[in-house]
Amino acid sequence: MITCPVCEHTQAGGDECEQCGKRFGGRAAPSGPDVPRLAELELTPYQGGQVEVPTQRMAELEQTQLNRGPDLPPQGFPEMERTRMGAGDVDAPLLPDLDMGRAPDDGVRTEIPWGAMTCRYCGNQQVEGMLCDQCGMRLPRFETAAPAQASAVPDDLRVRCKCGSPAHPGERCVNCGEMVAVPS
């Protein structure tokens, strides 16, 4: 049985996955012209089992392993600078106005919003799930604040330019530089 490394589909055989089309490397003989073997190359056959390899210690190599155990005396390093310093005898009084507690609980809790959430990428609305069903992006955990009402915008900025940005009538648009028409 062959299992595809991409989609994990299991199939009896073949050169490629029946589900996703991934070509299996090394499973079938490559199709193409025959390549002659070079006579000067050494063949290294693999028998598929454990091979005993004789090992011996090389006398010219230095042993670097340290002896471990209770027989070694502790060593000090006088040339090493010690940066840990003691505080000494310092009289540090506590700060009298330092508040170590928390603010008293008023009992008011923020309500978690429920209902449909709007995807900020594609505008899809859905009631449940963390990912958008349409585009797959992560949905906002909580709704953002509602946009400001049109009455909160000054009267002279209610006019929109052709590019869509708010602009002053009779002046050039700050965004695109186009002359904004005066509403009649």
TAPE-V545720 format. One record per residue. RES is the residue in three letters. PSI is psi in radians with two decimals (999 if undefined). NEAR is the number of other ideal C-beta (glycine too) atoms within 10 Angstrom. Layout:
BEGIN
RES/PSI/NEAR
RES/PSI/NEAR
END
This chain:
BEGIN
MET/2.45/6
ILE/2.34/16
THR/2.23/10
CYS/2.31/17
PRO/-0.26/10
VAL/-0.99/10
CYS/-0.02/12
GLU/0.51/10
HIS/2.34/13
THR/2.29/11
GLN/2.86/14
ALA/-0.64/7
GLY/-3.08/9
GLY/2.93/12
ASP/-0.35/12
GLU/2.80/15
CYS/2.37/20
GLU/-0.34/14
GLN/-0.88/13
CYS/-0.22/11
GLY/0.13/10
LYS/2.24/14
ARG/2.31/10
PHE/2.11/15
GLY/2.38/9
GLY/0.02/6
ARG/-0.67/11
ALA/2.80/12
ALA/2.37/7
PRO/2.39/8
SER/2.32/6
GLY/-3.00/6
PRO/2.59/6
ASP/2.39/5
VAL/2.19/7
PRO/2.55/6
ARG/2.53/8
LEU/2.26/6
ALA/-0.48/5
GLU/-0.09/5
LEU/2.44/7
GLU/2.35/4
LEU/2.39/5
THR/1.53/5
PRO/2.62/5
TYR/2.18/6
GLN/-0.25/6
GLY/0.09/6
GLY/-3.05/5
GLN/2.35/6
VAL/2.21/7
GLU/2.16/5
VAL/2.13/5
PRO/2.36/4
THR/2.57/6
GLN/2.63/5
ARG/2.40/6
MET/2.13/6
ALA/-0.47/5
GLU/-0.13/4
LEU/2.45/7
GLU/2.42/4
GLN/2.21/6
THR/-0.05/5
GLN/2.29/5
LEU/2.60/7
ASN/2.37/6
ARG/2.55/7
GLY/-3.11/6
PRO/-0.10/5
ASP/-0.16/6
LEU/2.30/9
PRO/2.61/6
PRO/2.44/4
GLN/2.43/5
GLY/2.73/7
PHE/1.65/7
PRO/-0.42/4
GLU/-0.16/5
MET/2.28/7
GLU/2.25/5
ARG/2.20/6
THR/-0.17/5
ARG/2.09/4
MET/2.60/6
GLY/2.75/6
ALA/-0.37/6
GLY/-2.83/5
ASP/1.56/5
VAL/2.25/6
ASP/1.79/4
ALA/1.78/6
PRO/2.68/5
LEU/2.63/6
LEU/2.13/8
PRO/-0.53/5
ASP/0.16/4
LEU/2.15/6
ASP/2.07/7
MET/-0.02/6
GLY/-3.05/5
ARG/2.88/6
ALA/2.55/6
PRO/2.51/6
ASP/2.22/7
ASP/-0.12/6
GLY/-0.09/5
VAL/2.24/6
ARG/2.57/7
THR/2.25/6
GLU/2.36/6
ILE/2.23/7
PRO/2.44/9
TRP/2.78/7
GLY/-2.87/7
ALA/2.44/10
MET/2.56/20
THR/2.26/15
CYS/2.27/19
ARG/-0.15/12
TYR/-0.81/13
CYS/-0.17/12
GLY/0.09/10
ASN/2.42/15
GLN/2.30/13
GLN/2.71/14
VAL/-0.68/8
GLU/2.82/8
GLY/2.72/10
MET/-0.38/8
LEU/2.52/12
CYS/2.33/20
ASP/-0.38/13
GLN/-0.86/13
CYS/-0.23/11
GLY/0.00/10
MET/2.78/13
ARG/2.34/12
LEU/2.66/18
PRO/2.52/11
ARG/-0.68/9
PHE/2.67/8
GLU/2.53/11
THR/2.96/8
ALA/2.59/5
ALA/2.55/6
PRO/2.70/7
ALA/2.55/8
GLN/2.72/7
ALA/-0.48/7
SER/-0.33/7
ALA/-0.26/7
VAL/2.36/11
PRO/2.65/8
ASP/-0.63/8
ASP/-0.25/12
LEU/0.15/12
ARG/-0.29/13
VAL/2.44/17
ARG/2.51/12
CYS/3.02/21
LYS/-0.50/13
CYS/-0.18/12
GLY/-0.08/10
SER/2.60/14
PRO/2.49/16
ALA/2.86/24
HIS/2.27/15
PRO/2.42/15
GLY/0.00/12
GLU/2.98/13
ARG/2.53/13
CYS/2.39/19
VAL/-0.52/13
ASN/-0.90/13
CYS/-0.24/13
GLY/0.05/9
GLU/2.54/13
MET/2.23/13
VAL/2.26/20
ALA/2.58/12
VAL/2.20/10
PRO/2.54/8
SER/999/3
END
